[in-house]
Amino acid sequence: METTDLEFEFYLADRLGMTVARLRREMTAQEFMEWGVYYGRKAQKQELAMLQAKSSRG
């Protein structure tokens, strides 16, 4: 498992209020991947909004 996957596992478990062990037991690999896509897109949208706000000020 890559470091970024491990970091995301801890992040997601924290956000969902569970331990990493519980997350691994209860969540399918498919759902984990979908959460990764969701948070990746969310970060992209936030970055885009920040860049747009910055460019409209300048």
GIWOWO-V558902 format. One record per pair of residues at least 24 apart in sequence whose C-alpha atoms are under 7 Angstrom apart, sorted by the first residue. I is the first residue (numbers start at 1). J is the second residue. If there is no record, write none. Layout:
I|J, I|J
This chain:
none
